[in-house]
Amino acid sequence: MLLRQLILILTGNFKIAFCQLKKVMTSLVVNMSEIVFLYILFTLIFCQYDHTHWNGIDEKDDDTFKKKFFNRLYFTSTTYSTVGYGDISPKSNSCRTMTILLQTLIIIEIVNLALHVKPGQ
């Protein structure tokens, strides 16, 4: 992709190179916006569940909103990155359902990203 852009620029096809670069950057910004939106949305959704809905989160870990938000952001982040350390996991069925929804959206996002990245462009 970058090699093609460089060739277009070197051969004087600035307009074509700029248009293609603009498409790539727009797609990247849209995908990053979706990722950030899902991170924030699911972190806030998971904040609605107190410590009794989680394995690995004690009451003392949830005594302030800052701690609660951090724990939920951490869970969302490890789930979204597919690392899933296992130190925090959903205990209740409602929390598990939201986690399944998050995982489904992650798969859709990965497939969507893969479909928009075409080798050799």
C-alpha distances in whole Angstrom, upper triangle without the diagonal:
4,5,5,6,9,10,11,13,14,16,17,15,15,16,13,10,13,13,9,9,13,12,10,12,15,14,14,17,19,18,19,22,23,23,25,27,28,29,31,33,33,35,37,38,39,41,43,44,47,47,49,46,44,45,44,45,49,50,50,46,47,49,47,44,42,43,42,39,38,39,37,34,34,35,32,29,30,30,27,25,27,29,32,35,38,40,40,40,41,45,46,45,44,41,40,39,37,35,35,33,31,30,29,27,25,25,24,21,20,20,18,15,15,15,13,10,9,7,6,5
4,5,5,6,9,10,10,12,14,15,14,14,15,13,10,12,13,10,9,13,13,11,12,16,15,15,17,20,19,20,23,24,24,26,28,29,29,32,34,34,35,38,39,40,41,44,45,47,48,50,47,45,46,45,45,49,51,50,47,47,49,47,44,42,43,43,39,38,39,38,34,34,35,33,30,31,31,28,26,28,30,33,35,39,40,40,41,42,46,47,47,45,43,42,41,39,37,37,35,33,32,32,29,27,27,26,23,22,22,21,18,17,18,15,13,12,11,9,8
4,5,5,6,9,10,10,12,14,13,14,16,14,11,14,15,12,12,16,16,14,16,19,19,18,21,23,23,23,26,28,27,29,32,33,33,35,37,38,39,41,43,43,45,48,49,51,51,53,50,48,49,48,49,52,54,54,50,50,53,51,48,46,46,46,43,41,42,41,38,37,38,36,33,34,34,31,29,31,33,36,38,41,43,43,44,46,49,50,50,49,46,45,44,42,40,40,39,36,35,35,32,30,30,29,26,25,25,24,21,20,20,18,15,14,12,9,9
4,5,5,6,9,10,11,12,11,12,13,11,8,12,13,10,10,14,14,13,15,18,18,18,21,23,22,24,26,27,28,30,32,33,34,36,37,38,40,42,43,44,46,48,49,52,52,54,51,49,50,49,50,54,55,55,51,52,54,52,49,47,47,47,44,42,44,42,39,39,40,37,34,35,35,32,30,32,34,38,40,43,45,45,45,46,50,51,50,49,47,45,45,42,41,40,39,36,35,34,32,30,30,29,26,25,24,23,20,19,19,17,14,13,11,8,7
4,5,5,6,9,10,11,9,9,11,9,5,8,10,8,8,11,12,11,13,16,16,16,19,21,21,22,25,26,26,28,30,32,32,34,36,37,38,40,42,43,44,47,48,51,51,53,51,49,50,49,49,53,54,54,50,50,53,50,47,45,46,46,42,41,43,41,38,38,39,36,34,35,35,32,30,33,34,38,40,43,45,44,45,46,50,51,50,48,46,45,44,42,40,40,38,36,35,35,32,30,30,29,26,25,25,23,20,20,20,17,15,14,13,11,9
4,5,5,6,9,10,10,10,12,11,8,11,13,11,11,14,16,14,16,19,20,19,21,24,24,25,27,29,29,30,33,34,35,37,39,40,40,43,44,45,47,49,51,53,53,56,53,51,51,51,51,54,56,56,52,52,54,52,49,47,47,48,44,43,44,43,39,40,41,38,35,37,37,34,32,34,36,39,41,45,46,46,47,48,52,53,52,51,49,48,47,45,43,43,41,39,38,37,35,33,33,32,29,28,28,26,23,23,23,21,18,17,16,13,12
4,5,5,6,9,8,10,13,11,9,12,14,13,13,16,17,16,18,21,22,22,24,26,26,27,30,32,32,33,36,37,38,40,41,42,43,46,47,48,50,52,53,56,56,58,56,54,54,53,54,57,59,59,55,55,58,55,52,50,51,51,47,46,47,46,43,43,44,41,38,40,40,36,35,37,38,42,44,47,49,49,50,51,55,56,55,53,51,50,49,47,45,45,43,41,40,39,37,35,35,34,31,30,29,28,25,25,24,22,19,18,16,13,12
4,6,5,6,5,7,9,7,6,9,11,10,11,14,15,15,17,19,20,21,23,25,26,27,29,30,31,33,35,36,37,39,40,42,43,45,46,47,49,51,53,55,56,58,55,54,55,54,54,58,59,59,55,55,58,55,52,50,51,51,47,46,48,46,42,43,44,41,39,40,40,37,35,38,39,43,45,48,50,50,50,51,55,55,54,53,51,50,49,46,45,45,43,40,40,39,36,35,34,33,31,29,29,27,25,25,24,21,19,18,17,14,12
4,5,5,5,5,9,9,6,9,12,11,11,14,16,16,17,19,21,21,23,25,26,27,29,31,31,33,35,36,37,39,40,42,43,45,46,48,49,51,53,55,56,59,56,54,55,54,54,58,59,58,55,55,57,54,51,49,50,50,47,45,47,46,42,43,44,41,39,40,41,37,36,38,40,43,45,48,50,50,50,52,55,56,55,54,51,51,50,47,46,46,44,41,41,40,38,36,36,35,32,31,31,29,26,26,26,23,21,20,19,16,14
4,5,7,8,12,12,10,12,15,15,15,18,20,19,20,23,24,24,26,29,29,30,32,34,34,36,38,40,40,42,44,45,46,48,50,51,52,55,56,58,59,61,59,57,57,56,57,60,62,61,57,57,60,57,54,52,53,53,49,48,50,49,45,45,47,44,41,43,43,40,38,41,42,45,47,51,52,52,53,54,58,59,58,57,54,53,53,50,49,48,47,44,44,43,41,39,39,37,35,33,34,32,29,29,29,26,24,22,21,18,16
4,6,8,11,11,10,13,15,15,16,18,20,20,22,24,25,26,28,30,31,32,34,36,36,38,40,41,42,44,45,47,48,50,51,52,54,56,58,60,61,63,60,59,60,59,59,62,64,64,60,60,62,59,57,54,55,55,52,51,52,51,47,48,49,46,43,45,45,42,40,42,44,47,50,53,55,54,55,56,60,61,60,58,56,55,54,52,50,50,48,46,45,44,42,40,40,38,36,35,34,32,30,30,29,26,24,23,22,18,17
4,5,8,9,9,11,13,14,15,17,19,20,21,23,25,25,27,29,30,31,33,35,36,37,39,41,41,43,45,46,47,49,51,52,53,56,57,60,61,63,60,59,60,59,59,62,64,63,59,59,61,59,56,53,55,55,51,50,52,50,47,48,49,46,43,45,45,42,41,43,45,48,50,53,55,55,55,56,60,61,60,58,56,55,54,51,50,50,48,46,45,44,42,40,40,38,36,35,35,33,30,30,30,27,25,24,23,20,18
4,6,6,6,9,10,11,12,14,16,17,18,20,22,23,24,26,27,29,30,32,33,34,36,38,39,41,42,44,45,47,48,49,51,53,55,58,59,61,58,56,58,57,57,60,62,61,58,57,60,57,54,52,53,53,49,48,50,48,45,46,47,44,41,43,43,39,38,41,43,46,48,51,53,53,53,54,57,58,57,55,53,52,51,49,48,47,45,43,42,41,39,37,37,35,33,32,32,30,27,28,27,23,22,21,21,18,15
4,6,5,6,8,10,10,12,14,15,16,18,20,21,22,24,25,26,28,30,31,32,34,36,37,38,40,42,43,44,46,47,49,51,53,55,56,59,56,54,56,55,55,58,59,59,55,55,57,54,51,49,50,50,46,46,48,46,42,43,45,42,39,41,41,38,37,40,41,45,47,50,51,51,51,52,56,56,55,53,51,51,50,47,46,46,43,41,41,40,37,36,36,34,32,31,31,29,26,27,26,23,22,21,21,19,16
4,5,5,6,9,10,10,12,14,15,16,18,20,21,22,24,25,27,29,30,31,32,35,36,37,38,40,42,43,44,46,48,50,52,54,56,58,55,54,55,55,55,58,59,59,55,54,57,54,50,48,50,50,46,45,47,45,42,43,44,41,39,41,41,37,37,39,42,44,47,50,51,50,51,51,55,55,54,52,50,50,48,46,45,45,42,40,40,39,36,35,35,33,31,31,30,27,26,26,25,22,21,21,22,19,16
4,5,5,6,9,10,11,13,14,15,17,18,20,21,23,24,26,27,29,30,32,33,35,36,37,39,41,42,43,45,47,49,51,53,54,57,54,52,54,53,53,57,58,58,54,54,56,53,50,48,50,49,45,45,46,44,41,42,43,40,38,40,39,36,35,37,40,42,45,48,50,49,49,50,53,53,52,50,48,48,46,44,43,42,40,38,38,37,34,33,33,31,28,28,28,25,23,24,22,19,18,18,18,16,12
4,6,5,6,8,10,11,12,14,16,16,18,20,21,22,24,26,27,28,30,32,33,34,36,38,39,40,42,43,45,47,49,51,52,55,52,50,51,51,51,54,56,55,52,51,54,51,48,46,47,47,43,42,44,42,39,40,41,37,35,37,37,33,32,35,37,40,43,45,47,46,47,48,51,52,51,49,47,46,45,42,41,41,39,37,36,36,33,31,31,30,27,27,26,24,22,22,21,18,17,16,17,14,11
4,6,5,6,9,10,10,12,14,15,16,18,20,21,22,24,25,26,28,30,31,32,34,36,37,38,40,42,43,45,47,50,51,53,50,49,50,50,50,53,54,54,50,49,52,49,46,44,45,45,41,40,42,40,37,38,39,36,34,36,36,32,32,35,37,40,42,45,46,45,46,46,50,51,50,48,46,45,44,41,40,40,38,36,36,35,32,31,31,29,26,26,26,24,21,23,22,18,18,18,19,17,14
4,5,5,6,9,10,10,12,14,15,17,18,20,21,23,24,26,27,29,30,32,33,35,36,37,39,40,42,44,46,49,50,52,49,48,50,49,49,53,54,54,50,49,51,49,45,44,45,44,41,40,42,40,37,38,39,35,34,36,35,32,31,34,36,39,42,44,46,45,45,45,49,49,48,46,44,44,42,40,39,39,36,34,34,33,30,29,29,27,25,25,25,22,20,21,20,16,16,16,18,16,13
4,5,5,6,9,10,11,12,14,16,17,18,20,21,23,24,26,27,29,30,32,33,35,36,37,39,41,43,45,47,48,50,47,46,47,47,47,51,52,52,48,48,50,48,44,43,44,43,40,39,40,38,35,36,37,34,32,34,33,29,29,31,34,36,39,42,44,43,43,43,47,47,46,44,42,42,40,38,37,36,34,32,32,31,28,27,27,25,22,22,22,19,17,18,17,13,13,13,14,13,9
4,5,5,6,8,10,10,12,14,15,16,18,20,21,22,24,26,27,28,30,32,33,34,36,37,39,41,43,45,46,49,46,44,46,45,45,48,50,50,46,45,48,45,42,40,41,41,37,36,38,36,33,34,35,32,29,31,31,28,27,30,32,35,37,40,42,41,41,42,45,46,45,43,41,41,39,37,36,35,33,31,31,30,27,26,26,25,22,21,22,19,17,18,17,14,13,14,15,14,10
4,5,5,6,9,10,10,12,14,15,16,18,20,21,22,24,26,27,28,30,31,33,34,36,37,39,41,44,45,48,45,44,45,45,44,48,49,49,45,44,46,44,40,39,40,39,36,35,37,35,32,33,34,31,29,31,31,27,27,30,32,35,38,40,42,40,41,41,45,45,44,42,40,40,38,35,35,35,32,30,30,29,26,25,26,24,21,22,22,19,17,19,18,14,14,16,17,17,13
4,6,5,6,9,10,11,12,14,15,17,18,20,21,23,24,26,27,29,30,32,33,34,36,38,40,43,44,46,43,42,44,43,43,47,48,48,44,44,46,43,40,38,40,39,35,35,36,34,31,32,33,29,28,30,29,26,26,28,31,33,36,38,40,39,39,39,43,43,42,40,38,37,36,33,33,32,30,28,28,27,24,23,23,21,18,19,19,15,14,16,14,11,12,13,15,15,11
4,5,5,6,9,10,11,12,14,15,17,18,20,21,23,24,26,27,29,30,31,33,35,37,38,41,42,44,41,40,41,41,41,44,46,46,42,42,44,42,38,37,38,37,33,33,34,32,29,30,30,27,25,27,27,23,23,25,28,30,33,36,37,36,36,37,41,41,40,38,36,36,34,32,31,30,28,26,26,25,22,21,21,19,16,16,17,14,12,13,13,9,9,11,13,13,10
4,5,5,6,9,10,10,12,14,15,16,18,20,21,22,24,26,27,28,30,31,33,35,37,39,40,43,40,39,40,40,39,43,44,44,40,39,42,39,36,34,35,35,31,31,32,30,27,28,29,26,24,26,26,22,22,25,27,30,32,35,36,35,36,36,40,40,40,38,35,35,34,31,30,30,28,26,26,26,22,21,22,20,17,17,18,16,13,15,16,12,12,14,16,16,13
4,5,5,6,9,10,10,12,14,15,16,18,20,21,22,24,26,27,28,30,32,33,35,38,40,42,39,38,40,40,39,42,43,43,40,39,41,38,35,34,35,34,30,30,32,30,27,28,29,25,24,27,26,22,23,25,28,30,33,35,37,35,35,36,39,39,38,36,34,34,33,30,29,29,27,24,25,24,21,20,21,19,16,17,18,14,13,16,15,12,13,15,18,18,15
4,6,5,6,9,10,11,12,14,15,17,18,20,21,23,24,26,27,28,30,32,34,37,38,40,37,36,37,37,37,41,42,42,39,38,40,38,34,33,34,33,30,29,31,28,25,27,27,23,22,24,24,20,20,23,25,28,31,33,34,33,33,33,37,37,36,34,32,31,30,27,26,26,24,22,22,21,18,17,18,16,13,14,14,11,9,12,11,8,10,12,15,17,14
4,5,5,6,8,10,11,12,14,15,16,18,20,21,22,24,26,27,29,31,32,35,36,38,35,34,35,35,35,38,40,40,36,35,38,35,32,31,32,31,27,27,28,26,23,24,25,21,19,22,21,18,18,20,23,25,28,30,32,31,31,31,35,36,35,33,31,30,29,26,25,26,23,21,21,21,17,16,17,16,12,13,14,12,9,12,13,10,10,13,16,17,15
4,6,5,6,9,10,10,12,14,15,16,18,20,21,22,24,26,27,29,31,34,35,37,34,33,35,35,34,37,38,38,35,34,36,33,30,29,30,29,25,25,27,25,22,23,24,21,19,22,22,18,19,22,24,26,29,31,32,31,31,31,35,35,34,32,30,30,29,26,25,26,23,21,22,21,18,17,19,17,14,15,17,14,12,15,16,13,14,17,19,21,18
4,6,5,6,9,10,10,12,14,15,16,18,20,21,22,24,26,27,29,32,34,36,33,32,34,34,34,37,38,38,35,33,36,33,30,29,30,29,25,25,27,24,21,23,24,20,19,22,21,17,18,21,24,25,28,30,32,30,30,30,33,33,32,30,28,28,27,24,23,23,21,18,20,19,15,15,17,14,11,13,15,11,10,14,14,12,14,17,20,21,19
4,5,5,6,9,10,11,12,14,15,17,18,20,21,22,24,26,28,31,32,34,31,30,31,31,31,35,36,36,33,32,34,32,29,28,28,27,24,24,25,22,19,21,21,17,16,19,18,14,15,17,20,22,25,27,29,27,27,27,31,31,30,28,26,25,24,21,21,21,18,16,16,16,13,12,13,12,8,10,12,9,7,11,12,10,12,15,18,20,18
4,5,5,6,8,10,11,12,14,15,16,18,20,21,23,25,27,29,30,32,30,28,30,30,29,33,34,34,30,29,32,29,26,25,26,25,21,21,22,20,17,18,19,16,14,17,17,13,14,17,19,21,24,26,27,26,26,26,30,30,30,28,25,25,25,21,20,21,19,16,17,17,14,13,15,14,10,12,14,12,10,14,15,13,14,18,20,22,20
4,5,5,6,9,10,11,12,14,15,16,18,20,21,23,25,28,29,32,29,28,30,30,29,32,33,33,30,29,31,28,25,24,25,24,20,21,22,20,17,19,20,16,15,18,18,14,16,19,21,23,25,27,28,26,26,26,30,30,29,27,25,25,24,21,20,21,19,16,18,18,14,14,16,15,12,14,16,14,13,16,17,15,17,20,23,25,23
4,6,5,6,9,10,10,12,14,15,16,18,20,21,23,26,28,30,27,26,28,28,28,31,32,33,29,28,30,28,25,24,25,23,20,20,21,18,16,18,18,14,14,17,16,12,14,17,20,21,24,25,26,24,24,24,27,27,26,24,22,22,21,17,17,18,15,13,14,14,10,10,13,11,8,11,13,11,11,15,16,14,16,20,23,25,23
4,5,5,6,9,10,11,12,14,15,16,18,20,22,25,26,28,25,24,25,25,25,28,30,30,26,26,28,26,23,22,22,21,18,18,18,16,13,15,15,11,11,13,13,9,11,14,16,17,20,22,23,21,21,21,25,25,25,23,20,20,20,16,16,17,14,11,13,13,10,9,12,11,8,10,13,12,11,14,16,15,16,20,23,25,24
4,5,5,6,8,10,11,12,14,15,17,19,21,23,25,27,24,23,25,25,24,27,28,28,25,24,26,24,20,19,20,19,15,15,17,15,12,14,15,11,11,14,14,11,13,16,18,19,21,23,23,21,22,22,25,26,26,23,21,21,21,17,17,18,16,13,15,16,13,12,15,15,12,14,17,16,15,18,20,18,20,23,26,28,26
4,5,5,6,8,10,11,12,14,15,17,19,22,24,26,23,23,25,26,24,27,28,28,25,24,26,23,20,19,21,19,15,16,18,15,12,15,16,12,12,16,15,12,15,17,20,20,23,24,24,22,22,21,25,24,24,21,19,20,19,15,16,17,15,12,15,15,12,12,16,14,12,15,18,16,16,19,20,19,21,25,27,30,28
4,5,5,6,8,10,10,12,14,16,17,20,22,24,21,20,22,23,22,25,26,27,24,22,25,23,20,19,20,18,15,16,16,13,11,13,13,9,10,13,12,9,12,14,17,17,20,21,22,19,18,18,21,21,21,18,16,17,16,12,12,14,11,8,11,12,9,9,13,12,10,13,16,15,15,18,19,19,21,24,27,30,28
4,6,6,6,9,10,11,12,15,16,19,20,22,19,18,20,20,19,23,24,24,20,19,22,20,17,16,17,15,12,12,13,10,7,10,10,7,7,11,10,8,11,13,15,15,17,18,19,17,17,17,20,21,21,19,16,17,17,13,12,14,13,9,12,14,11,10,14,15,12,14,18,17,17,20,22,21,22,26,28,31,30
4,6,5,6,9,10,11,13,15,17,19,22,19,19,21,21,20,22,23,23,20,18,21,18,15,14,15,14,10,11,13,10,8,11,12,9,10,14,13,12,14,17,18,18,20,21,21,18,18,18,21,21,22,19,16,18,18,14,14,17,15,12,15,16,14,14,18,17,15,18,21,20,19,23,24,24,25,29,31,34,32
4,6,5,6,9,10,11,14,17,19,21,18,18,21,22,20,23,23,24,21,19,21,19,16,16,17,15,12,14,14,11,10,13,13,10,12,15,14,12,16,18,19,19,21,21,22,19,18,17,20,19,19,16,14,16,15,11,12,14,12,10,13,15,12,13,17,16,15,18,20,19,20,23,24,24,26,29,32,35,33
4,5,5,6,8,10,11,14,16,18,15,15,18,18,17,20,21,22,19,17,20,19,15,16,16,13,11,12,12,8,8,11,10,7,10,12,11,10,14,15,17,15,18,18,18,15,14,13,16,16,16,13,11,12,12,8,9,11,10,7,11,13,11,12,15,15,15,17,20,19,20,23,24,24,26,30,32,35,34
4,5,5,6,9,10,13,14,17,14,14,16,16,15,18,18,19,16,14,17,15,12,12,12,10,7,9,9,5,5,9,8,6,9,12,11,11,14,16,17,15,17,17,17,14,14,13,16,16,17,15,12,14,14,11,11,14,13,10,13,16,14,14,18,19,17,19,22,22,22,25,27,27,28,32,34,37,36
4,5,5,7,10,12,14,17,15,15,18,18,16,19,18,19,16,14,16,14,11,12,13,10,8,10,11,8,8,12,12,10,13,15,15,15,18,19,20,19,21,20,20,16,16,15,18,17,18,15,12,15,15,12,13,16,14,12,16,18,16,17,20,21,19,22,25,24,24,28,29,29,30,34,37,39,38
4,5,6,8,11,14,15,13,13,17,18,16,19,18,20,17,15,18,16,13,15,15,12,10,13,12,9,10,13,12,10,14,16,14,14,18,19,20,18,20,19,19,16,15,13,15,14,14,11,9,12,12,8,10,13,12,11,14,16,14,16,19,19,19,22,24,24,24,27,29,29,31,34,37,40,38
4,5,6,8,10,12,10,10,13,14,12,15,15,17,14,12,15,15,12,13,13,9,8,11,9,6,8,11,9,8,12,13,12,13,17,17,18,16,17,16,16,12,11,10,12,12,13,10,7,10,11,8,9,12,12,11,14,16,15,16,19,20,20,22,24,25,25,28,30,30,31,35,37,40,39
4,5,7,10,12,11,11,14,15,12,14,13,15,12,10,12,11,8,10,10,7,6,9,9,6,9,11,11,11,14,16,15,16,19,20,21,18,19,18,17,14,14,12,14,14,16,13,10,14,15,12,13,16,16,14,17,20,19,19,23,24,23,25,28,28,28,31,33,33,34,38,40,43,42
4,6,10,11,10,12,15,16,14,15,14,16,15,11,14,13,11,13,13,10,10,13,12,10,12,15,14,13,17,19,17,19,22,22,23,21,22,20,19,16,15,13,14,13,14,11,10,13,14,11,13,16,16,15,18,20,20,21,24,24,24,27,29,29,30,32,34,34,36,40,42,45,44
4,7,8,6,8,12,13,11,13,12,15,13,10,13,13,12,14,13,9,11,13,11,9,13,14,13,13,17,18,17,18,21,21,22,19,20,18,17,13,12,10,10,9,11,9,7,11,12,11,12,15,15,15,18,20,20,21,24,25,25,27,29,30,31,33,35,35,37,40,43,46,45
4,6,6,8,11,12,9,9,8,11,10,7,10,11,11,13,12,8,11,13,11,10,14,15,14,15,18,19,18,21,23,23,23,20,20,18,16,13,13,11,11,11,13,12,10,13,15,14,15,18,19,18,21,23,23,24,27,28,28,30,32,33,33,36,38,38,40,43,45,48,48
4,5,5,8,9,6,6,6,9,8,6,9,12,12,14,11,9,12,13,10,10,14,14,13,15,18,18,18,21,23,22,22,18,18,16,14,10,11,10,9,10,14,13,11,14,16,15,15,19,20,19,21,24,24,24,27,29,29,30,33,34,34,36,39,39,40,44,45,49,48
4,6,8,10,8,8,8,12,11,10,13,15,15,18,15,12,15,17,13,13,17,17,15,17,20,20,19,22,25,24,23,20,19,17,15,12,11,9,8,8,12,12,10,13,15,15,16,19,20,20,22,24,25,25,28,30,30,31,34,35,36,38,40,41,42,45,47,50,50
4,7,10,9,10,11,14,13,12,15,16,16,18,15,12,14,16,13,12,15,15,13,15,18,18,16,19,22,21,21,17,18,15,14,10,9,6,5,5,9,8,7,9,12,12,12,15,16,16,18,20,21,22,24,26,27,28,30,31,32,34,36,37,38,42,44,47,47
4,6,6,8,10,13,11,11,14,16,16,17,14,11,14,14,10,10,14,13,10,13,16,15,14,17,19,18,18,14,14,11,10,7,6,5,5,7,10,11,8,9,13,12,12,15,17,16,17,20,21,21,23,25,26,27,29,30,31,33,35,36,37,40,42,45,45
4,6,8,11,13,12,13,16,18,18,19,15,14,16,15,12,12,15,14,11,14,16,15,15,18,20,18,17,13,12,9,8,6,5,6,6,9,12,14,11,11,15,15,13,16,19,18,18,21,23,22,24,27,27,27,30,32,32,33,36,37,38,41,42,46,46
4,6,10,11,9,11,15,16,17,17,13,12,15,14,10,12,14,12,11,14,16,14,15,18,19,18,16,13,11,9,6,5,7,9,9,13,16,17,14,14,18,17,15,18,21,19,20,23,24,23,25,28,28,28,31,33,32,34,37,38,38,41,42,45,46
4,7,8,6,7,11,13,13,14,10,9,12,11,8,10,13,12,11,14,16,15,16,19,20,20,18,15,14,12,9,7,9,10,10,13,16,16,13,15,18,17,16,19,21,19,21,24,24,24,26,29,28,29,32,33,33,35,37,38,39,42,43,47,46
4,5,5,7,9,12,14,14,11,10,14,14,11,13,16,15,14,18,19,19,20,23,24,24,22,19,17,15,12,10,12,13,12,15,18,19,16,18,21,20,19,23,24,23,24,27,28,27,30,32,32,33,36,37,37,39,41,42,42,46,47,50,50
4,5,5,6,10,12,13,11,10,14,14,12,14,17,17,16,19,21,21,22,25,26,26,25,22,20,18,15,13,15,15,14,16,19,19,17,19,22,21,21,24,26,24,26,29,29,29,32,34,34,35,38,39,38,41,43,44,44,48,49,52,52
4,5,5,9,11,12,9,10,13,13,12,14,17,16,17,20,21,21,23,25,27,27,25,23,21,19,16,15,17,17,17,19,23,22,20,22,25,24,23,27,28,26,28,31,31,30,33,36,35,36,39,40,39,41,44,44,45,48,50,53,52
4,6,8,10,10,6,7,10,10,8,11,13,13,13,16,18,18,19,22,23,23,22,19,18,16,13,12,14,15,16,18,21,20,18,20,23,21,20,24,25,23,25,28,28,27,30,32,31,32,35,36,35,38,40,41,41,44,46,49,48
4,6,7,8,6,5,9,10,8,10,13,13,14,16,18,19,20,22,23,24,23,20,20,18,15,13,15,15,15,17,20,19,16,19,21,19,19,23,24,22,24,27,27,26,30,31,30,32,35,35,35,38,40,40,41,44,46,49,48
4,7,9,7,7,11,12,11,13,16,16,17,19,21,22,23,25,27,28,27,24,23,22,19,17,19,18,19,20,23,22,19,22,25,23,23,26,27,25,28,31,30,30,33,35,34,35,38,38,38,41,43,43,44,47,49,52,51
4,5,5,6,9,10,11,12,14,15,17,18,20,21,23,24,26,27,26,24,23,23,20,18,20,20,21,21,24,22,20,23,25,23,23,27,27,25,27,30,29,29,32,34,32,34,37,37,36,39,42,41,42,46,47,50,49
4,5,5,6,8,10,10,12,14,15,16,18,20,21,22,24,25,25,23,23,22,20,17,19,19,20,20,23,21,18,21,23,20,21,24,24,22,25,27,26,26,30,31,29,31,34,34,33,36,39,38,39,43,45,47,46
4,5,5,6,9,10,10,12,14,15,16,18,20,21,22,24,23,22,21,21,19,17,19,19,21,22,25,23,20,23,24,21,21,25,25,22,25,27,26,25,29,30,28,30,33,33,32,35,37,37,37,41,43,45,44
4,5,5,6,9,10,10,12,14,15,16,18,20,21,22,21,19,19,18,16,14,16,17,19,20,23,21,18,21,23,20,20,24,24,21,23,27,26,25,28,30,28,30,33,33,32,35,38,37,38,41,43,46,45
4,5,5,6,9,10,11,12,14,16,17,18,20,21,20,18,18,17,15,12,14,14,16,17,19,18,15,18,19,17,17,21,21,19,21,24,23,23,26,28,26,28,31,31,31,34,36,36,37,40,42,45,44
4,6,5,6,8,10,10,12,14,15,16,18,20,19,18,18,18,16,13,15,15,18,18,20,18,15,18,19,16,16,20,19,17,19,22,21,20,24,25,24,25,29,28,28,31,33,33,33,37,39,42,41
4,5,5,6,9,10,10,12,14,15,16,18,17,16,16,16,14,12,14,15,18,20,22,20,17,19,21,18,17,20,20,17,19,23,21,20,24,25,23,25,28,28,27,30,33,32,33,36,38,40,40
4,5,5,6,9,10,11,12,14,15,16,15,13,13,13,11,8,11,12,15,16,19,18,14,16,18,16,14,18,19,16,18,21,20,19,23,25,23,24,28,28,28,30,33,33,33,37,38,41,40
4,5,5,6,8,10,10,12,14,15,15,13,14,13,12,9,10,11,14,15,17,15,11,13,15,12,11,15,15,13,15,18,17,17,20,22,20,22,25,25,25,27,30,30,31,34,36,39,38
4,5,5,6,9,10,10,12,14,14,13,14,14,14,11,13,14,17,18,20,18,14,16,17,14,13,16,16,13,15,18,16,15,19,20,19,20,23,23,23,25,28,28,28,32,33,36,35
4,5,5,6,8,10,11,12,11,10,10,11,10,9,11,13,16,18,20,19,15,16,18,15,13,17,17,14,15,18,18,16,19,21,19,20,23,24,23,25,28,28,28,32,33,36,36
4,5,5,6,8,10,11,10,8,9,9,9,7,8,9,13,15,16,16,12,12,14,12,10,13,14,11,12,16,15,14,17,19,18,19,22,23,22,24,27,28,28,32,33,36,36
4,6,5,6,8,10,10,9,11,12,13,10,10,11,15,16,17,15,12,12,14,11,9,12,12,8,10,13,12,11,14,16,15,16,19,20,19,22,24,24,25,29,30,34,33
4,5,5,6,8,9,9,11,12,13,11,13,14,18,20,20,19,16,16,17,14,12,14,14,11,11,15,13,11,14,16,15,15,19,19,18,20,23,23,23,27,28,31,31
4,6,5,6,5,5,7,9,10,10,11,13,16,19,20,19,16,15,17,15,12,14,15,12,11,15,14,12,14,17,16,15,19,20,19,21,24,24,24,27,29,32,32
4,5,5,6,5,9,10,12,10,10,11,15,17,17,17,13,12,14,12,8,10,11,8,7,11,11,9,11,14,13,13,16,18,18,19,22,23,23,26,28,31,31
4,5,8,8,12,13,15,14,13,14,18,20,19,18,15,15,15,13,10,11,11,8,7,10,9,6,9,12,10,10,14,15,14,16,19,19,20,23,25,28,28
4,5,8,10,13,15,14,15,17,20,22,22,22,19,17,18,16,13,14,15,11,10,13,12,9,11,14,12,11,14,16,14,16,19,19,19,22,23,27,27
4,6,9,11,14,14,13,15,19,21,20,20,17,16,17,16,12,13,14,11,9,12,12,9,10,13,13,11,14,16,16,16,19,21,20,23,24,28,28
4,6,9,11,12,13,15,19,21,22,22,19,17,19,18,14,15,17,14,12,15,16,13,14,17,16,15,18,20,19,19,23,24,23,26,26,30,30
4,5,8,9,9,12,15,18,18,19,15,14,16,15,12,13,15,13,11,15,16,13,15,18,17,17,20,22,21,22,25,26,26,29,30,33,33
4,6,8,9,13,15,19,20,21,17,16,19,18,14,16,19,16,15,18,19,17,18,22,21,20,23,25,24,25,28,29,29,32,32,36,36
4,5,6,10,12,15,17,18,15,13,17,16,13,15,18,16,15,18,20,18,19,23,22,22,25,27,26,27,30,32,31,34,35,38,39
4,7,10,12,16,18,19,16,15,18,18,15,17,20,18,17,21,22,20,22,25,25,24,27,29,29,30,33,34,34,37,38,41,41
4,7,9,13,15,15,12,12,15,14,12,15,17,15,15,19,20,18,21,24,23,23,26,28,28,29,32,33,33,36,38,41,41
4,6,10,11,12,9,8,12,12,9,12,15,13,13,17,18,17,19,22,22,22,25,27,27,28,31,32,33,36,37,41,41
4,6,8,9,6,5,9,9,8,10,13,12,13,16,17,17,19,21,22,23,25,27,27,29,31,33,33,37,38,42,42
4,7,9,7,7,10,11,11,13,15,16,16,19,20,21,22,25,25,26,28,30,31,32,34,36,37,40,42,45,45
4,5,5,6,9,10,11,12,14,15,16,18,20,21,23,24,26,27,29,30,31,33,35,36,38,41,43,46,46
4,5,5,6,9,10,10,12,14,15,16,18,20,21,22,24,26,27,28,30,31,33,35,36,39,41,45,45
4,5,5,6,9,10,11,13,14,15,17,19,20,21,23,25,26,27,29,31,32,33,35,38,41,44,43
4,5,5,6,9,10,11,12,14,15,17,19,20,21,23,25,26,27,29,30,32,33,36,39,42,42
4,5,5,6,9,10,10,12,14,15,16,18,20,21,23,24,25,27,29,30,32,35,37,40,40
4,5,5,6,9,10,11,12,14,15,17,18,20,21,22,24,26,27,29,31,34,36,40,39
4,5,5,6,9,10,11,12,14,15,16,18,20,21,22,24,26,27,29,32,34,38,37
4,5,5,6,9,10,10,12,14,15,16,18,20,21,23,24,26,27,30,32,36,35
4,5,5,6,9,10,11,12,14,15,17,18,20,21,23,25,26,29,31,35,34
4,5,5,6,9,10,11,12,14,15,16,18,20,21,23,25,28,30,34,33
4,5,5,6,9,10,10,12,14,15,16,18,20,21,23,26,28,32,31
4,5,5,6,9,10,11,12,14,15,17,18,20,21,24,26,30,30
4,5,5,6,9,10,11,12,14,15,17,19,20,23,26,29,29
4,5,5,6,9,10,10,12,14,15,16,18,22,24,28,27
4,5,5,6,9,10,10,12,14,15,17,20,22,26,25
4,5,5,6,8,10,11,12,14,16,18,21,24,24
4,6,5,6,9,10,11,12,14,17,20,23,23
4,6,5,6,9,10,11,12,16,18,22,21
4,5,5,6,9,10,11,14,16,19,19
4,5,5,6,9,10,12,15,19,18
4,5,5,6,9,12,15,18,17
4,5,5,6,10,13,16,15
4,5,5,8,10,14,13
4,6,7,10,13,13
4,6,10,12,11
4,7,9,8
4,6,6
4,6
4
